[in-house]
Amino acid sequence: MEELPPLALVKTWLDVVQQTDMPNNIREKRNKLLTYYFGSIQEAKMYVKDNDNSLIKTSK
């Protein structure tokens, strides 16, 4: 099984995909990465939602 990218990176990729002023080729590449690792954008969002608290806890 392949290791997932860091949570902060996934959050950044999701932000890029949702920005309409970002060039399409960049948005498409991030979309492909998210789909590769999570199967869909929705699953990536769920991963962030489920694990976002762990990022806060580890940074203290």
C-alpha positions in Angstrom: 0.0 0.0 0.0 1.3 3.4 -0.9 1.8 6.0 1.8 -0.6 9.0 1.7 0.8 12.5 1.2 1.0 14.8 4.3 -2.3 16.3 5.4 -1.1 19.9 4.8 -0.2 19.0 1.2 -3.6 17.4 0.6 -5.3 20.6 2.0 -3.2 22.7 -0.4 -4.1 20.5 -3.4 -7.8 20.8 -2.5 -7.5 24.6 -2.2 -5.8 24.7 -5.7 -8.5 22.6 -7.3 -11.2 24.9 -6.0 -9.6 28.2 -7.1 -11.2 29.3 -10.3 -8.4 31.9 -11.0 -5.7 29.1 -11.0 -4.6 28.0 -14.5 -6.5 24.9 -15.7 -3.4 22.8 -16.2 -2.3 23.2 -12.6 -5.8 22.5 -11.3 -6.0 19.4 -13.5 -2.7 18.1 -12.2 -3.7 18.5 -8.6 -7.0 16.9 -9.4 -5.2 13.9 -10.8 -3.0 13.6 -7.8 -6.0 13.7 -5.4 -7.8 11.1 -7.5 -4.7 8.9 -7.6 -4.3 8.9 -3.8 -8.0 9.0 -2.7 -10.1 7.9 -5.7 -12.1 11.2 -5.7 -12.1 14.8 -4.5 -14.9 13.9 -2.2 -12.8 11.2 -0.5 -9.9 13.5 -0.2 -12.1 16.1 1.6 -13.4 13.3 3.9 -9.7 12.4 4.7 -8.9 16.0 5.6 -12.1 16.3 7.7 -11.4 13.1 9.6 -7.7 13.9 10.2 -7.6 17.6 10.6 -7.7 17.4 14.4 -4.6 15.3 14.4 -2.7 18.1 12.7 -3.6 20.5 15.4 -2.7 18.1 18.2 0.7 17.2 16.8 1.7 20.8 16.4 1.5 21.7 20.1 
